[in-house]
Amino acid sequence: MELQFLYATLFNLGINLCYTILALFIGVIALVIIDKKLLKKIEIEEELKNGNIAVAIFSSTILIFIALIISFGLKG
């Protein structure tokens, strides 16, 4: 009985790890698309290197919203 529980736990851990990697991948791609398509005049990476806090807050907010959308989509 304990061995089956261990297998089920490892299986769930593997599935959650796959979902996490998928969500991170989609989040980064979405941020790059938003940077290239919607914000053509603003380079997020260069502004972050210059220490622009407003851009850091904006990009983190975008990632949070993308993470929420992905989590609701993966839950069904």
N, CA, C and O of each residue as an XYZ file, in Angstrom:
304
protein
N       0.825     -1.193      0.000
C       0.000      0.000      0.000
C       0.870      1.257      0.000
O       0.539      2.223     -0.688
N       1.948      1.272      0.736
C       2.799      2.449      0.802
C       3.567      2.660     -0.501
O       3.843      3.798     -0.880
N       3.908      1.586     -1.179
C       4.630      1.704     -2.447
C       3.741      2.316     -3.523
O       4.221      3.104     -4.337
N       2.468      1.974     -3.544
C       1.534      2.571     -4.498
C       1.347      4.055     -4.216
O       1.235      4.861     -5.139
N       1.315      4.405     -2.945
C       1.192      5.820     -2.575
C       2.417      6.602     -3.036
O       2.293      7.734     -3.504
N       3.589      6.006     -2.906
C       4.821      6.650     -3.354
C       4.818      6.832     -4.871
O       5.207      7.888     -5.369
N       4.387      5.820     -5.599
C       4.307      5.935     -7.056
C       3.311      7.010     -7.477
O       3.584      7.782     -8.396
N       2.176      7.065     -6.818
C       1.163      8.079     -7.148
C       1.685      9.477     -6.840
O       1.437     10.414     -7.599
N       2.396      9.621     -5.746
C       2.955     10.921     -5.379
C       4.013     11.359     -6.388
O       4.035     12.521     -6.793
N       4.883     10.449     -6.795
C       5.904     10.788     -7.782
C       5.291     11.106     -9.141
O       5.774     11.985     -9.855
N       4.225     10.390     -9.495
C       3.528     10.660    -10.746
C       2.910     12.061    -10.730
O       3.035     12.808    -11.701
N       2.249     12.415     -9.635
C       1.658     13.750     -9.514
C       2.734     14.835     -9.506
O       2.539     15.915    -10.063
N       3.861     14.543     -8.875
C       4.966     15.495     -8.877
C       5.478     15.718    -10.297
O       5.760     16.853    -10.682
N       5.599     14.656    -11.069
C       6.043     14.776    -12.451
C       5.074     15.576    -13.308
O       5.490     16.403    -14.120
N       3.790     15.329    -13.127
C       2.782     16.077    -13.893
C       2.818     17.554    -13.521
O       2.762     18.414    -14.400
N       2.909     17.856    -12.235
C       2.965     19.255    -11.806
C       4.234     19.940    -12.289
O       4.213     21.125    -12.620
N       5.329     19.208    -12.332
C       6.569     19.774    -12.855
C       6.441     20.092    -14.338
O       6.919     21.131    -14.793
N       5.803     19.210    -15.092
C       5.571     19.465    -16.525
C       4.678     20.679    -16.724
O       4.949     21.503    -17.596
N       3.608     20.805    -15.924
C       2.733     21.970    -16.016
C       3.492     23.250    -15.677
O       3.273     24.282    -16.311
N       4.370     23.194    -14.696
C       5.129     24.372    -14.300
C       6.067     24.810    -15.406
O       6.150     25.999    -15.713
N       6.771     23.870    -16.006
C       7.687     24.206    -17.101
C       6.913     24.756    -18.290
O       7.348     25.719    -18.922
N       5.771     24.154    -18.599
C       4.934     24.638    -19.696
C       4.437     26.061    -19.420
O       4.448     26.907    -20.314
N       4.007     26.321    -18.199
C       3.502     27.650    -17.849
C       4.612     28.695    -17.918
O       4.379     29.807    -18.390
N       5.809     28.357    -17.458
C       6.924     29.295    -17.551
C       7.281     29.584    -19.000
O       7.536     30.731    -19.368
N       7.295     28.554    -19.809
C       7.608     28.717    -21.224
C       6.588     29.614    -21.913
O       6.964     30.518    -22.659
N       5.311     29.377    -21.672
C       4.257     30.192    -22.275
C       4.317     31.625    -21.756
O       4.103     32.568    -22.518
N       4.607     31.796    -20.470
C       4.703     33.136    -19.900
C       5.820     33.955    -20.506
O       5.632     35.135    -20.803
N       6.966     33.357    -20.692
C       8.098     34.076    -21.286
C       7.816     34.406    -22.745
O       8.125     35.506    -23.204
N       7.233     33.465    -23.473
C       6.896     33.733    -24.871
C       5.859     34.852    -24.974
O       5.957     35.711    -25.851
N       4.873     34.847    -24.087
C       3.859     35.905    -24.112
C       4.479     37.263    -23.798
O       4.118     38.268    -24.411
N       5.407     37.299    -22.850
C       6.064     38.568    -22.531
C       6.896     39.064    -23.704
O       6.929     40.266    -23.967
N       7.565     38.170    -24.408
C       8.349     38.567    -25.588
C       7.430     39.072    -26.693
O       7.745     40.061    -27.355
N       6.305     38.408    -26.897
C       5.354     38.854    -27.925
C       4.785     40.222    -27.584
O       4.662     41.083    -28.456
N       4.440     40.424    -26.328
C       3.929     41.729    -25.914
C       4.998     42.796    -26.084
O       4.700     43.919    -26.490
N       6.237     42.450    -25.775
C       7.335     43.405    -25.930
C       7.548     43.772    -27.390
O       7.762     44.943    -27.703
N       7.494     42.803    -28.280
C       7.784     43.061    -29.698
C       6.602     43.654    -30.459
O       6.795     44.514    -31.317
N       5.386     43.210    -30.161
C       4.224     43.635    -30.952
C       3.531     44.868    -30.377
O       3.230     45.809    -31.112
N       3.278     44.869    -29.069
C       2.501     45.961    -28.494
C       3.354     47.153    -28.081
O       2.927     48.301    -28.201
N       4.550     46.878    -27.600
C       5.416     47.954    -27.106
C       6.619     48.119    -28.033
O       7.754     47.832    -27.652
N       6.358     48.578    -29.237
C       7.418     48.682    -30.238
C       8.447     49.756    -29.890
O       9.624     49.612    -30.221
N       8.019     50.822    -29.231
C       8.933     51.925    -28.936
C       9.697     51.741    -27.628
O      10.654     52.469    -27.365
N       9.289     50.787    -26.815
C       9.916     50.581    -25.509
C      10.595     49.223    -25.498
O       9.960     48.205    -25.776
N      11.870     49.203    -25.181
C      12.616     47.959    -25.016
C      12.655     47.622    -23.531
O      13.328     48.294    -22.749
N      11.926     46.574    -23.149
C      11.798     46.228    -21.738
C      13.148     45.849    -21.139
O      13.468     46.270    -20.028
N      13.931     45.073    -21.847
C      15.218     44.616    -21.304
C      16.175     45.776    -21.063
O      16.853     45.818    -20.036
N      16.235     46.710    -21.993
C      17.131     47.854    -21.819
C      16.657     48.771    -20.696
O      17.469     49.311    -19.945
N      15.355     48.944    -20.586
C      14.824     49.770    -19.508
C      15.073     49.124    -18.140
O      15.333     49.818    -17.158
N      14.992     47.807    -18.087
C      15.299     47.120    -16.841
C      16.772     47.264    -16.479
O      17.110     47.428    -15.307
N      17.646     47.205    -17.475
C      19.077     47.391    -17.218
C      19.378     48.801    -16.730
O      20.310     49.007    -15.952
N      18.586     49.781    -17.190
C      18.772     51.163    -16.752
C      18.167     51.423    -15.376
O      18.350     52.506    -14.821
N      17.454     50.456    -14.819
C      16.894     50.603    -13.476
C      15.516     51.240    -13.430
O      15.142     51.827    -12.415
N      14.758     51.136    -14.505
C      13.414     51.707    -14.548
C      12.464     50.803    -13.766
O      12.145     49.696    -14.198
N      12.023     51.287    -12.620
C      11.175     50.486    -11.740
C       9.768     50.328    -12.314
O       9.129     49.295    -12.116
N       9.283     51.350    -13.025
C       7.940     51.267    -13.603
C       7.851     50.140    -14.629
O       6.843     49.436    -14.690
N       8.882     49.968    -15.422
C       8.893     48.890    -16.410
C       8.978     47.537    -15.704
O       8.367     46.566    -16.150
N       9.726     47.470    -14.616
C       9.815     46.220    -13.851
C       8.460     45.839    -13.265
O       8.071     44.672    -13.301
N       7.750     46.809    -12.733
C       6.417     46.540    -12.189
C       5.462     46.132    -13.306
O       4.659     45.215    -13.132
N       5.541     46.803    -14.443
C       4.670     46.484    -15.577
C       4.918     45.072    -16.083
O       3.969     44.317    -16.295
N       6.181     44.705    -16.279
C       6.469     43.369    -16.800
C       6.124     42.279    -15.795
O       5.673     41.203    -16.188
N       6.327     42.534    -14.510
C       5.938     41.531    -13.511
C       4.428     41.393    -13.435
O       3.920     40.295    -13.208
N       3.709     42.479    -13.619
C       2.242     42.411    -13.635
C       1.756     41.610    -14.836
O       0.820     40.819    -14.713
N       2.369     41.801    -15.975
C       2.012     41.016    -17.154
C       2.241     39.531    -16.889
O       1.395     38.703    -17.224
N       3.387     39.191    -16.287
C       3.671     37.788    -15.988
C       2.678     37.204    -14.989
O       2.305     36.036    -15.104
N       2.247     37.994    -14.015
C       1.255     37.508    -13.049
C      -0.073     37.235    -13.744
O      -0.696     36.202    -13.500
N      -0.514     38.147    -14.607
C      -1.774     37.929    -15.326
C      -1.689     36.734    -16.266
O      -2.646     35.969    -16.383
N      -0.562     36.570    -16.930
C      -0.389     35.408    -17.802
C      -0.416     34.127    -16.977
O      -1.014     33.132    -17.385
N       0.234     34.155    -15.814
C       0.237     32.980    -14.935
C      -1.173     32.636    -14.463
O      -1.524     31.459    -14.378
N      -1.975     33.633    -14.160
C      -3.364     33.378    -13.758
C      -4.171     32.759    -14.894
O      -4.926     31.810    -14.682
N      -4.011     33.288    -16.077
C      -4.735     32.759    -17.230
C      -4.316     31.318    -17.506
O      -5.163     30.463    -17.767
N      -3.014     31.046    -17.449
C      -2.534     29.695    -17.700
C      -3.007     28.728    -16.624
O      -3.395     27.599    -16.924
N      -2.976     29.173    -15.366
C      -3.411     28.272    -14.296
C      -4.896     27.930    -14.409
O      -5.287     26.787    -14.172
N      -5.713     28.900    -14.767
C      -7.137     28.590    -14.953
C      -7.358     27.699    -16.161
O      -8.259     26.861    -16.161
N      -6.532     27.876    -17.198
C      -6.661     27.038    -18.380
C      -6.224     25.605    -18.124
O      -6.829     24.673    -18.655
N      -5.187     25.413    -17.322
C      -4.704     24.069    -17.047
C      -5.595     23.312    -16.060
O      -5.626     22.082    -16.064
N      -6.313     24.044    -15.221
C      -7.185     23.382    -14.258
C      -8.434     22.821    -14.922
O      -9.081     21.929    -14.374
N      -8.769     23.329    -16.075
C      -9.898     22.745    -16.789
C     -10.990     23.713    -16.918
O     -12.030     23.396    -17.494
